Amino acid sequence: MTAPEASAATISNLLTETRRYPAPEEFTAQANFSAVEWEQADADPIGFWAQAAARLEWAEPWHTTHSWEPVTEDADGELSVPRAEWFAGGKLNVAVNCVDRHVAAGNGDKVALYFEGEPGDRRTISYAELQREVSKAANALTELGIGEGDRVVIYLPVIPETIIATLAVARIGAIHSLVFGGFSAEALRFRVEDTEAKLLITTDGQFRRGAAVAVKGNADAAVDGVPSIEHVLVVRRTGDATPGIAWTPGRDVWWHDTVDVASDVHVPQAFDAETPLFIIYTSGTTGKPKGLVHTSGGYLTQASWSHWAIFDAKADDVHWCTADLAWVTAHTYEIYGPLSNGLSQVIYEGTPNTPHTARHFEIIERYGVTTYYTAPTLIRTLMTWFPAGVPTEYDLSSLRLLGTVGEAINPEAWVWFHTHIGRGQTPIVDTWWQSETGAAVMAPVPGISTLKPGSANRALPGLSTLIVDDDGTPVPFGEGGYLVVDRPGPGLARTVWGNPERYRDSYWARFWKQGYFFSGDGAKWDADGDIWVLGRVDDVINVSGHRLSTIEIESSLVAHPAVGEAGVVGVTDAITGQAIAAYVIPAQRSQGVEAEDPAYWLGLRDELTTVLREHVAAQIGPIAKPRDVVVVPDLPKTRSGKIMRRLLGDISDSRPLGDVTSLQDETAPARIERIVRAGRALNR
């Protein structure tokens, strides 16, 4: 495999055809972090992380900030497993840092959580109330036999109990693993069995897309016969709307009968900095999910500092990260980051178009959201719903900073986000990071960085990234290759649960001689040394020997006014080896019953195919023209907003679909398949 390449002309066009956005003057004057401090961090990264850790409350100080054992090769050619340690000897309690210390500082009355349920129910929870609720849950978990090192799987929607349970597990030194509430019983069972969890926390049901959906049945199927499970703790969320749930006496217990009646006083214990905090599983877009282990002191240090710096966190902020709480985005920037910094934040249970497409605008206005962190997928969707911008009846003037996460953002979507949601005034922090890194690695820093639509800029203070070729040699500015982290932070996952060799082989073995962590992404430097992420290297398409980035072609397609979203995959071609198939969602489409008819989408395909092929050829080159253009109502996406291109490839090549349990909407592939089959029948 050769290093992924990108069209130099395309990158150049992105820089010349879109503005560079300087930080507003007020950010430069009032930003939390300065350019001078950044220079100091680069000069002494270990000292920098020691200062970042000092922002937290430690019960006992550490004696060694960082130690590292790289991969080495023995006489038999076997590679060792790498080992990192941060803040050795230090002890802290993660939940205390997120809740108790703010109450002790006199901020108990400050709002910690604004909860908005999909049906419209609301709840406001102060830090003092959150402390009491977390203490109750900690006492209840202890009564259920959960202690230090035990694993607890949390299978809940975005409700306050999810955050309360998460913090309670951390408070008693146990290890949590959050699972998306829309996952199937099979996906949940894998995680329960892999972690050997003693407790599953779930709910009777959840509200999703305007309906109450039963959940307890999935939970029962997942734990049936699993020997490690001792109890299933059930939150009553949907009640009579999901009747007839099964109940196993002795195993199943209600939250309101267990947690709500527990004492609200709990004396926390401090734990070693390397105590495992949580296990998070990769989304499953490729291969078997890996259970990544993150530890307490290092993870919280990087999560807290990075949230404070890149979101320029202020005491009066109302932060909203739109991710589901099960994803790493939410762990870091919806639970541990904002709460460790004492902020108020919004959590929303439902989908962005229930009961109407402006629901997010409504929520931003209602709570006075100041920082809004979401996925490029949602931004592109909003573009199709509101091509002219935010309706005038919604006031978004409270917003002062925007952020994106999950995948590289197309420049066109960046500009729309900035112009219409940000009123042309707010900075956008386009963050690059992974479940593996635990926190943002590359992002603009407000008040310092010049913003480039579509670029993640460069590594944050105390971190370093490089773009290298197949041999691990850094490539010159203007060229592309593999994105590696040559200086990770304390938030980096320590291992894969139960399989340290897989951790080594997945992330370190490729460039072990250089000591680089391999991200799996391709990227390109521009002439200034800023980085443009091109997507997974397994999403590089080889057409007649020409290696093309899926995200580059997708960006070209989305730049056309007729396209709202696009997913590009390589498909089998007898002549060229691979050909390009482009699945596009039109910018404007019918919402009526005719949209369920494949003929409707085939008609749009006939209108757009020639136009889009010529558009891509003009922007990138004739070699990048899609062989197939498929117009669809939606794309298969994980709950974190990533397009599962693998499924599009399976559909194009008529292969059986793989695992779809991590999808936002498991029905999407079937709708796409019907359109593809209808198109093939029409072309015969």
C-alpha positions as CSV (number, residue, x, y, z in Angstrom):
1,M,0.0,0.0,0.0
2,T,1.3,3.4,-0.9
3,A,0.7,6.6,1.1
4,P,-2.7,8.2,0.3
5,E,-2.4,11.1,-2.2
6,A,-4.6,14.1,-2.8
7,S,-4.9,16.6,-5.7
8,A,-2.6,19.5,-4.9
9,A,-4.7,21.7,-7.2
10,T,-7.8,20.9,-5.1
11,I,-6.1,21.7,-1.8
12,S,-4.8,24.9,-3.4
13,N,-8.3,25.8,-4.6
14,L,-9.8,25.3,-1.2
15,L,-7.3,27.8,0.2
16,T,-7.8,30.4,-2.5
17,E,-11.5,30.1,-3.1
18,T,-12.5,30.3,0.6
19,R,-11.6,33.0,3.0
20,R,-9.2,32.6,5.8
21,Y,-11.0,33.6,9.0
22,P,-8.9,35.5,11.6
23,A,-10.0,35.2,15.2
24,P,-12.3,38.1,16.2
25,E,-10.5,40.7,18.2
26,E,-12.4,40.0,21.4
27,F,-11.1,36.4,21.4
28,T,-7.6,37.5,20.9
29,A,-7.9,39.8,23.9
30,Q,-9.9,37.5,26.2
31,A,-8.9,34.0,25.1
32,N,-8.0,31.4,27.8
33,F,-4.7,30.4,26.1
34,S,-2.1,32.6,24.5
35,A,0.5,32.1,21.7
36,V,3.3,32.6,24.2
37,E,2.0,29.8,26.4
38,W,1.7,27.6,23.3
39,E,5.4,28.2,22.5
40,Q,6.3,27.3,26.1
41,A,4.2,24.1,25.8
42,D,6.1,23.0,22.7
43,A,9.4,23.7,24.4
44,D,8.5,21.6,27.4
45,P,5.5,19.4,26.7
46,I,5.9,17.2,29.8
47,G,6.0,20.4,32.0
48,F,3.0,21.7,30.2
49,W,1.0,18.6,31.0
50,A,2.1,18.8,34.6
51,Q,0.6,22.3,34.7
52,A,-2.6,21.1,33.0
53,A,-2.9,18.4,35.6
54,A,-2.5,20.9,38.4
55,R,-5.8,22.5,37.3
56,L,-7.5,19.4,38.9
57,E,-7.9,18.5,42.5
58,W,-5.5,15.8,43.6
59,A,-5.8,13.9,46.9
60,E,-2.1,13.0,46.7
61,P,0.5,14.5,44.3
62,W,2.3,12.5,41.7
63,H,6.1,12.0,41.8
64,T,6.7,11.2,38.1
65,T,4.8,13.1,35.4
66,H,5.4,10.7,32.5
67,S,7.2,7.5,31.6
68,W,7.1,5.6,28.4
69,E,8.2,2.2,27.2
70,P,8.2,2.1,23.4
71,V,7.8,-1.0,21.2
72,T,11.0,-2.9,20.9
73,E,12.0,-6.1,19.0
74,D,13.6,-9.1,20.6
75,A,16.0,-11.5,19.2
76,D,13.2,-13.7,17.7
77,G,11.7,-10.7,15.9
78,E,8.8,-10.4,18.4
79,L,7.5,-6.9,19.1
80,S,6.9,-5.8,22.7
81,V,3.7,-4.1,23.9
82,P,4.2,-0.3,24.5
83,R,3.4,1.1,28.0
84,A,2.7,4.6,29.0
85,E,2.2,6.0,32.5
86,W,1.2,9.5,33.5
87,F,1.2,11.2,37.0
88,A,2.6,8.1,38.7
89,G,1.9,8.1,42.4
90,G,-0.8,10.7,42.1
91,K,-4.3,9.9,43.4
92,L,-7.6,11.7,42.6
93,N,-11.3,11.0,42.3
94,V,-12.7,11.9,38.9
95,A,-16.3,12.5,40.1
96,V,-15.1,14.8,42.8
97,N,-13.3,16.8,40.2
98,C,-16.5,17.0,38.1
99,V,-19.0,17.8,40.9
100,D,-18.0,18.0,44.5
101,R,-15.2,20.6,44.2
102,H,-17.5,23.0,42.4
103,V,-20.0,22.7,45.3
104,A,-17.2,23.2,47.8
105,A,-16.2,26.3,45.9
106,G,-19.7,27.8,46.5
107,N,-21.1,27.0,43.1
108,G,-23.7,24.5,44.2
109,D,-26.6,26.6,42.9
110,K,-25.1,26.8,39.5
111,V,-26.9,24.8,36.8
112,A,-24.9,21.7,35.7
113,L,-27.4,20.2,33.3
114,Y,-30.4,21.5,31.3
115,F,-32.2,18.4,30.1
116,E,-34.6,18.5,27.2
117,G,-36.5,15.3,26.4
118,E,-37.7,14.5,22.9
119,P,-41.3,14.7,24.0
120,G,-40.7,18.2,25.5
121,D,-40.2,17.3,29.2
122,R,-37.4,19.3,30.8
123,R,-35.3,19.2,33.9
124,T,-32.7,21.6,35.4
125,I,-30.1,20.1,37.7
126,S,-27.7,22.2,39.8
127,Y,-24.3,21.1,40.8
128,A,-25.5,20.6,44.4
129,E,-28.3,18.4,43.2
130,L,-26.0,16.5,40.9
131,Q,-23.7,15.8,43.9
132,R,-26.6,14.4,45.8
133,E,-27.8,12.3,42.9
134,V,-24.4,10.9,42.1
135,S,-23.9,10.1,45.8
136,K,-27.2,8.2,45.9
137,A,-26.2,6.2,42.8
138,A,-22.7,5.5,44.3
139,N,-24.3,4.1,47.5
140,A,-26.8,2.1,45.5
141,L,-24.1,0.6,43.3
142,T,-22.1,-0.3,46.3
143,E,-25.1,-2.1,47.8
144,L,-25.4,-4.0,44.5
145,G,-21.9,-5.3,45.0
146,I,-20.0,-3.0,42.6
147,G,-16.5,-2.0,43.8
148,E,-13.2,-0.9,42.5
149,G,-12.3,-2.4,39.1
150,D,-15.7,-3.9,38.4
151,R,-17.2,-3.2,35.0
152,V,-20.6,-1.6,34.6
153,V,-22.2,-1.4,31.2
154,I,-24.6,1.6,30.7
155,Y,-27.2,1.1,28.0
156,L,-29.2,4.3,28.3
157,P,-30.4,7.2,26.1
158,V,-29.4,10.9,26.6
159,I,-31.1,11.5,29.9
160,P,-29.7,12.8,33.3
161,E,-29.5,9.3,34.8
162,T,-26.9,8.4,32.2
163,I,-24.5,11.1,33.4
164,I,-25.4,10.4,37.1
165,A,-24.7,6.7,36.6
166,T,-21.4,7.4,34.7
167,L,-20.1,9.7,37.5
168,A,-21.3,7.2,40.2
169,V,-19.3,4.4,38.6
170,A,-16.2,6.7,38.4
171,R,-16.8,7.8,42.0
172,I,-16.4,4.3,43.4
173,G,-13.5,3.3,41.2
174,A,-15.4,0.9,39.0
175,I,-15.1,1.0,35.2
176,H,-17.9,2.1,32.9
177,S,-18.6,1.2,29.3
178,L,-21.4,3.2,27.7
179,V,-23.3,1.6,24.9
180,F,-25.6,3.5,22.4
181,G,-29.2,2.9,23.4
182,G,-30.1,2.2,19.8
183,F,-27.7,-0.8,19.5
184,S,-29.1,-4.2,19.0
185,A,-29.1,-7.0,21.6
186,E,-26.2,-8.7,19.8
187,A,-24.0,-5.6,19.9
188,L,-24.8,-5.0,23.5
189,R,-24.2,-8.6,24.4
190,F,-20.7,-8.5,22.8
191,R,-19.8,-5.6,25.1
192,V,-21.2,-7.1,28.2
193,E,-19.4,-10.4,27.6
194,D,-16.1,-8.7,26.5
195,T,-16.0,-6.6,29.7
196,E,-17.3,-9.4,31.9
197,A,-19.7,-6.8,33.4
198,K,-21.3,-7.4,36.8
199,L,-24.0,-4.8,36.3
200,L,-26.0,-3.6,33.3
201,I,-27.9,-0.2,33.7
202,T,-30.7,0.2,31.2
203,T,-34.2,1.6,30.8
204,D,-37.7,0.4,30.0
205,G,-37.6,2.4,26.8
206,Q,-36.6,5.6,25.1
207,F,-38.2,8.3,23.0
208,R,-36.9,8.3,19.4
209,R,-38.3,10.0,16.3
210,G,-41.5,10.8,18.0
211,A,-42.2,7.4,19.4
212,A,-41.6,5.4,22.6
213,V,-39.3,2.5,21.8
214,A,-39.0,-0.5,24.1
215,V,-35.4,-1.2,25.3
216,K,-35.6,-3.6,28.1
217,G,-36.2,-6.6,25.8
218,N,-32.9,-6.0,24.1
219,A,-31.2,-5.7,27.4
220,D,-32.7,-9.0,28.6
221,A,-31.6,-10.8,25.4
222,A,-28.1,-9.4,25.8
223,V,-27.5,-10.6,29.3
224,D,-29.4,-13.9,29.0
225,G,-27.0,-16.6,30.2
226,V,-24.1,-14.2,30.7
227,P,-22.5,-15.5,33.9
228,S,-20.8,-12.3,35.0
229,I,-24.1,-10.3,35.2
230,E,-25.5,-10.1,38.7
231,H,-28.0,-7.3,38.4
232,V,-29.9,-5.2,35.8
233,L,-30.7,-1.8,37.1
234,V,-33.6,-0.3,35.1
235,V,-34.5,3.4,34.8
236,R,-38.2,4.1,34.2
237,R,-38.3,6.4,31.2
238,T,-41.3,5.6,29.0
239,G,-43.5,3.8,31.5
240,D,-47.0,3.0,30.2
241,A,-45.9,3.9,26.7
242,T,-43.9,0.7,26.5
243,P,-46.0,-1.9,28.5
244,G,-45.3,-5.5,29.1
245,I,-41.6,-5.5,29.9
246,A,-40.3,-8.8,31.3
247,W,-38.9,-8.9,34.8
248,T,-36.4,-11.3,36.4
249,P,-36.9,-11.2,40.2
250,G,-33.6,-11.1,42.1
251,R,-31.7,-9.9,39.1
252,D,-33.7,-6.9,37.9
253,V,-34.1,-3.8,40.1
254,W,-35.8,-0.5,39.5
255,W,-33.7,2.7,39.7
256,H,-36.4,4.4,41.7
257,D,-36.5,1.5,44.2
258,T,-32.7,1.4,44.5
259,V,-31.0,4.7,43.7
260,D,-33.7,7.2,44.6
261,V,-34.1,5.8,48.2
262,A,-30.3,5.6,48.9
263,S,-28.5,8.1,51.1
264,D,-27.4,11.2,49.4
265,V,-24.2,11.4,51.4
266,H,-21.2,9.5,50.1
267,V,-17.6,9.8,51.2
268,P,-15.4,9.4,48.1
269,Q,-12.1,7.5,47.9
270,A,-9.1,8.7,45.8
271,F,-7.7,6.3,43.2
272,D,-4.4,6.0,41.5
273,A,-4.0,8.1,38.4
274,E,-3.7,5.0,36.2
275,T,-6.9,3.4,37.5
276,P,-9.0,2.5,34.5
277,L,-11.9,4.9,34.1
278,F,-13.8,3.6,31.1
279,I,-13.8,1.1,28.2
280,I,-15.1,2.5,24.9
281,Y,-15.6,0.5,21.8
282,T,-14.7,1.6,18.4
283,S,-17.8,2.2,16.2
284,G,-17.4,-1.0,14.2
285,T,-17.1,0.7,10.8
286,T,-14.3,-1.7,10.1
287,G,-13.7,-5.1,11.8
288,K,-14.5,-6.3,15.3
289,P,-14.9,-3.5,17.8
290,K,-12.0,-2.9,20.1
291,G,-12.5,-2.0,23.8
292,L,-10.1,0.9,24.4
293,V,-9.1,1.5,28.0
294,H,-8.8,5.0,29.3
295,T,-7.3,5.8,32.7
296,S,-8.4,8.4,35.3
297,G,-5.7,11.0,35.8
298,G,-4.2,11.3,32.3
299,Y,-7.6,11.2,30.5
300,L,-9.2,13.8,32.8
301,T,-6.2,16.1,32.5
302,Q,-6.4,16.2,28.7
303,A,-10.2,16.2,28.6
304,S,-10.4,19.1,31.0
305,W,-7.6,21.2,29.6
306,S,-8.6,20.7,26.0
307,H,-12.2,21.6,26.7
308,W,-11.1,24.8,28.5
309,A,-8.7,25.8,25.8
310,I,-10.3,25.0,22.4
311,F,-13.8,26.0,23.5
312,D,-12.4,29.0,25.4
313,A,-14.6,28.0,28.3
314,K,-16.0,30.8,30.4
315,A,-17.9,30.6,33.7
316,D,-21.2,31.8,32.1
317,D,-21.1,29.5,29.1
318,V,-23.9,27.1,28.2
319,H,-22.2,24.3,26.3
320,W,-24.0,21.9,24.0
321,C,-22.3,18.9,22.5
322,T,-24.9,17.1,20.4
323,A,-23.4,13.7,20.5
324,D,-25.0,10.6,22.1
325,L,-23.5,10.1,25.5
326,A,-22.2,6.6,24.5
327,W,-19.6,8.1,22.1
328,V,-16.2,9.4,23.0
329,T,-17.1,12.8,21.8
330,A,-19.7,13.0,24.6
331,H,-17.4,11.4,27.2
332,T,-14.9,14.1,26.7
333,Y,-16.9,17.2,25.7
334,E,-20.3,16.5,27.2
335,I,-19.5,14.8,30.5
336,Y,-15.9,15.1,31.8
337,G,-14.6,18.2,30.0
338,P,-17.5,20.6,30.7
339,L,-18.3,19.3,34.2
340,S,-14.6,19.3,35.3
341,N,-14.6,23.0,34.3
342,G,-17.8,23.8,36.2
343,L,-19.9,24.8,33.1
344,S,-23.6,24.6,32.5
345,Q,-24.6,22.4,29.5
346,V,-27.5,21.1,27.5
347,I,-28.3,17.5,26.9
348,Y,-31.0,16.5,24.5
349,E,-32.6,13.1,24.1
350,G,-34.0,13.1,20.6
351,T,-33.4,13.6,16.9
352,P,-32.8,17.0,15.3
353,N,-36.0,16.8,13.3
354,T,-38.5,15.8,16.0
355,P,-41.1,17.2,16.0
356,H,-39.7,19.7,13.4
357,T,-36.5,20.4,11.6
358,A,-35.7,23.5,13.6
359,R,-35.6,21.7,17.0
360,H,-31.9,22.5,17.5
361,F,-32.5,26.2,16.8
362,E,-35.3,26.2,19.3
363,I,-33.1,24.6,22.0
364,I,-30.2,27.0,21.4
365,E,-32.6,29.9,21.9
366,R,-34.4,28.5,24.9
367,Y,-31.2,27.8,27.0
368,G,-29.0,30.6,25.6
369,V,-26.4,28.1,24.3
370,T,-23.1,29.8,23.8
371,T,-20.9,27.0,22.4
372,Y,-22.4,24.5,20.0
373,Y,-20.4,21.4,19.0
374,T,-21.8,19.1,16.4
375,A,-21.0,16.8,13.4
376,P,-20.5,17.9,9.8
377,T,-23.2,15.4,8.9
378,L,-25.8,17.3,10.8
379,I,-24.5,20.6,9.4
380,R,-24.9,19.3,5.8
381,T,-28.4,18.0,6.8
382,L,-29.3,21.5,8.1
383,M,-28.1,22.9,4.8
384,T,-30.6,20.8,2.9
385,W,-33.4,21.7,5.4
386,F,-32.6,25.4,5.5
387,P,-30.7,26.4,2.3
388,A,-31.4,30.1,3.0
389,G,-30.2,29.9,6.6
390,V,-31.9,30.0,10.0
391,P,-35.5,31.1,9.9
392,T,-35.9,34.6,11.3
393,E,-38.1,33.5,14.2
394,Y,-35.2,31.9,15.9
395,D,-32.6,34.0,17.9
396,L,-29.2,32.4,17.9
397,S,-27.4,35.5,19.1
398,S,-26.2,33.8,22.3
399,L,-23.8,31.6,20.2
400,R,-20.2,32.8,20.5
401,L,-18.3,29.7,19.3
402,L,-19.0,26.7,17.1
403,G,-17.3,23.4,16.8
404,T,-17.3,20.3,14.6
405,V,-16.3,16.7,15.2
406,G,-16.5,13.2,13.8
407,E,-15.0,13.6,10.3
408,A,-13.4,16.3,8.2
409,I,-15.9,19.1,7.4
410,N,-16.4,20.1,3.8
411,P,-15.3,23.8,3.2
412,E,-18.8,24.6,1.8
413,A,-20.5,23.2,5.0
414,W,-18.0,25.2,7.1
415,V,-18.8,28.4,5.4
416,W,-22.6,27.8,5.7
417,F,-22.2,26.9,9.4
418,H,-20.2,30.1,10.0
419,T,-22.4,32.3,7.9
420,H,-25.9,31.1,9.0
421,I,-25.5,29.5,12.4
422,G,-22.6,31.7,13.5
423,R,-23.9,34.9,11.9
424,G,-20.5,35.4,10.2
425,Q,-19.1,36.2,13.6
426,T,-18.2,33.1,15.6
427,P,-15.0,31.1,15.3
428,I,-15.3,27.4,14.4
429,V,-13.0,24.9,16.0
430,D,-12.8,21.9,13.7
431,T,-11.4,19.2,15.9
432,W,-9.6,16.1,14.8
433,W,-9.3,13.2,17.3
434,Q,-10.3,9.6,17.9
435,S,-11.7,7.3,20.5
436,E,-8.1,6.2,20.8
437,T,-6.7,9.6,21.6
438,G,-9.4,10.4,24.2
439,A,-9.4,14.1,23.4
440,A,-8.8,16.6,20.6
441,V,-5.3,16.3,19.0
442,M,-5.6,18.9,16.3
443,A,-7.9,22.0,16.3
444,P,-7.7,25.8,16.0
445,V,-7.3,27.6,19.3
446,P,-9.6,30.6,19.6
447,G,-7.7,33.8,19.8
448,I,-4.5,32.3,18.3
449,S,-5.3,30.3,15.1
450,T,-6.3,31.6,11.7
451,L,-9.2,29.5,10.6
452,K,-9.2,27.6,7.3
453,P,-12.5,26.1,6.2
454,G,-12.0,22.4,6.0
455,S,-8.6,22.2,7.8
456,A,-8.0,20.9,11.3
457,N,-5.0,23.3,11.4
458,R,-2.3,21.6,13.5
459,A,-1.6,19.8,16.7
460,L,-2.6,21.4,20.0
461,P,-0.1,22.4,22.6
462,G,1.8,19.5,24.2
463,L,1.0,17.3,21.2
464,S,2.5,16.7,17.8
465,T,1.4,15.2,14.5
466,L,3.2,14.4,11.3
467,I,2.4,13.2,7.8
468,V,4.7,10.4,6.7
469,D,5.2,8.1,3.8
470,D,5.3,4.3,3.7
471,D,8.8,4.3,5.4
472,G,7.7,6.6,8.2
473,T,9.6,9.6,6.7
474,P,7.9,12.9,7.0
475,V,6.7,14.3,3.7
476,P,7.3,17.9,2.6
477,F,4.7,20.6,2.9
478,G,2.2,20.4,0.0
479,E,2.3,16.6,-0.1
480,G,0.2,13.8,1.5
481,G,0.6,10.6,3.4
482,Y,-0.2,8.9,6.6
483,L,-1.3,10.9,9.6
484,V,0.6,9.9,12.8
485,V,0.9,11.2,16.3
486,D,4.5,11.4,17.2
487,R,3.8,13.1,20.6
488,P,0.6,11.7,22.2
489,G,-1.0,13.3,25.3
490,P,-2.0,11.8,28.6
491,G,-5.5,11.0,27.3
492,L,-4.3,8.3,24.9
493,A,-5.9,4.9,25.5
494,R,-3.5,2.6,27.3
495,T,-4.5,-0.7,25.7
496,V,-7.3,-2.8,24.2
497,W,-9.3,-4.5,26.9
498,G,-8.0,-8.0,27.3
499,N,-5.9,-7.9,24.2
500,P,-2.7,-5.7,24.5
501,E,-1.3,-7.3,21.4
502,R,-4.1,-6.0,19.3
503,Y,-3.4,-2.6,20.7
504,R,0.2,-2.9,19.6
505,D,-0.7,-4.3,16.1
506,S,-3.5,-1.8,15.4
507,Y,-1.7,1.4,16.4
508,W,2.0,1.0,16.9
509,A,3.4,-1.9,14.8
510,R,3.4,-0.1,11.5
511,F,5.8,2.7,12.5
512,W,7.2,1.1,15.6
513,K,10.8,2.0,14.7
514,Q,9.9,5.7,14.7
515,G,7.7,5.4,17.8
516,Y,4.7,6.8,16.0
517,F,1.0,6.2,16.8
518,F,-0.7,5.4,13.5
519,S,-4.1,7.0,13.3
520,G,-5.3,5.1,10.3
521,D,-6.1,8.4,8.5
522,G,-4.6,10.0,5.4
523,A,-3.8,13.7,5.4
524,K,-2.0,16.4,3.5
525,W,0.1,19.4,4.4
526,D,-0.7,22.7,2.8
527,A,2.0,25.2,2.1
528,D,1.6,26.8,5.6
529,G,2.1,23.5,7.4
530,D,-1.6,23.1,8.3
531,I,-3.2,19.7,7.9
532,W,-6.1,18.6,5.8
533,V,-7.5,15.3,6.9
534,L,-8.5,13.1,3.9
535,G,-10.2,10.3,5.7
536,R,-9.4,6.7,6.5
537,V,-6.7,5.2,4.4
538,D,-9.0,2.3,3.7
539,D,-11.3,4.9,2.1
540,V,-8.7,5.6,-0.6
541,I,-9.9,4.5,-4.0
542,N,-7.5,3.1,-6.5
543,V,-8.7,3.8,-10.1
544,S,-6.3,2.6,-12.7
545,G,-3.4,3.2,-10.3
546,H,-4.6,6.7,-9.3
547,R,-5.2,6.9,-5.6
548,L,-8.1,9.2,-4.8
549,S,-9.5,10.3,-1.4
550,T,-13.1,9.7,-0.8
551,I,-13.4,12.9,1.2
552,E,-11.9,15.0,-1.6
553,I,-14.5,13.7,-4.0
554,E,-17.3,14.1,-1.4
555,S,-16.2,17.7,-0.9
556,S,-16.3,18.3,-4.6
557,L,-19.8,16.9,-4.8
558,V,-21.1,18.8,-1.8
559,A,-19.7,22.0,-3.4
560,H,-22.4,21.7,-6.1
561,P,-25.6,23.5,-5.1
562,A,-27.7,20.5,-6.1
563,V,-26.0,18.2,-3.5
564,G,-26.7,18.3,0.3
565,E,-24.6,15.3,1.4
566,A,-22.5,12.7,-0.4
567,G,-20.8,9.4,0.4
568,V,-18.2,8.0,-2.0
569,V,-16.9,4.5,-2.2
570,G,-14.7,2.4,-4.4
571,V,-16.5,-0.5,-6.2
572,T,-15.3,-3.4,-8.2
573,D,-14.6,-2.6,-11.9
574,A,-13.4,-5.2,-14.4
575,I,-11.3,-2.7,-16.3
576,T,-10.0,-0.1,-13.8
577,G,-9.8,-2.4,-10.7
578,Q,-11.9,0.0,-8.8
579,A,-14.4,2.6,-9.9
580,I,-16.1,5.4,-8.0
581,A,-19.7,5.2,-6.8
582,A,-21.2,8.4,-5.5
583,Y,-24.2,8.3,-3.2
584,V,-25.7,11.7,-3.0
585,I,-28.6,13.3,-1.1
586,P,-30.1,16.2,-3.1
587,A,-30.1,19.6,-1.5
588,Q,-33.8,19.9,-2.1
589,R,-36.0,16.9,-2.1
590,S,-39.6,15.9,-1.7
591,Q,-40.8,15.0,1.8
592,G,-44.0,13.6,0.5
593,V,-45.2,10.0,-0.1
594,E,-43.6,9.9,-3.6
595,A,-40.2,10.0,-1.9
596,E,-40.8,6.4,-0.9
597,D,-41.0,5.3,-4.5
598,P,-37.6,4.3,-6.0
599,A,-38.7,5.8,-9.3
600,Y,-38.6,9.3,-7.7
601,W,-34.9,8.9,-6.8
602,L,-34.1,7.4,-10.2
603,G,-35.6,10.4,-11.9
604,L,-33.4,12.7,-9.8
605,R,-30.4,10.4,-10.7
606,D,-31.1,11.0,-14.4
607,E,-31.2,14.7,-13.9
608,L,-28.0,14.9,-11.8
609,T,-25.6,12.2,-13.1
610,T,-24.1,14.1,-16.1
611,V,-24.0,17.4,-14.2
612,L,-22.2,15.9,-11.2
613,R,-19.8,13.9,-13.2
614,E,-18.7,17.0,-15.2
615,H,-18.6,19.0,-12.0
616,V,-16.2,16.6,-10.3
617,A,-14.1,16.3,-13.5
618,A,-13.7,20.1,-13.6
619,Q,-12.8,20.4,-9.9
620,I,-10.5,17.4,-9.4
621,G,-9.9,15.9,-12.9
622,P,-11.5,13.4,-15.2
623,I,-10.0,10.4,-13.3
624,A,-12.2,11.3,-10.3
625,K,-15.5,11.3,-12.2
626,P,-17.9,8.8,-10.5
627,R,-18.9,5.9,-12.6
628,D,-22.1,5.6,-10.7
629,V,-24.3,8.4,-9.3
630,V,-27.0,7.1,-6.9
631,V,-29.4,9.6,-5.6
632,V,-30.8,8.5,-2.2
633,P,-32.9,9.9,0.7
634,D,-30.3,9.2,3.3
635,L,-26.9,7.7,4.0
636,P,-26.0,4.9,6.5
637,K,-24.4,6.8,9.4
638,T,-23.2,5.7,12.8
639,R,-24.7,7.5,15.8
640,S,-21.5,9.6,15.9
641,G,-22.2,10.9,12.4
642,K,-19.7,8.9,10.4
643,I,-20.8,7.6,7.1
644,M,-20.4,3.8,6.9
645,R,-19.0,3.7,3.5
646,R,-18.4,0.0,3.9
647,L,-22.1,-0.6,3.6
648,L,-22.4,1.5,0.5
649,G,-19.7,-0.6,-1.0
650,D,-21.5,-3.8,-0.1
651,I,-24.7,-2.5,-1.7
652,S,-22.8,-1.4,-4.9
653,D,-21.1,-4.8,-5.2
654,S,-24.2,-6.8,-4.2
655,R,-22.5,-8.3,-1.1
656,P,-24.3,-9.3,2.0
657,L,-24.4,-6.3,4.4
658,G,-22.2,-6.6,7.5
659,D,-22.9,-5.4,11.0
660,V,-25.4,-2.5,11.0
661,T,-26.0,-2.2,14.7
662,S,-24.0,1.0,15.1
663,L,-26.2,2.9,12.6
664,Q,-28.4,5.8,13.5
665,D,-31.1,4.2,11.4
666,E,-30.8,0.5,10.6
667,T,-33.5,0.8,7.9
668,A,-31.4,3.2,5.8
669,P,-29.4,0.4,3.9
670,A,-32.6,-1.3,2.8
671,R,-34.1,1.9,1.3
672,I,-30.8,2.4,-0.6
673,E,-30.8,-1.2,-1.8
674,R,-34.3,-0.8,-3.2
675,I,-33.2,2.2,-5.2
676,V,-30.0,0.4,-6.5
677,R,-32.0,-2.7,-7.5
678,A,-34.6,-0.6,-9.3
679,G,-31.9,1.2,-11.2
680,R,-30.3,-2.1,-12.3
681,A,-33.6,-3.5,-13.4
682,L,-34.2,-0.3,-15.4
683,N,-30.8,-0.5,-17.1
684,R,-31.2,-4.1,-18.2
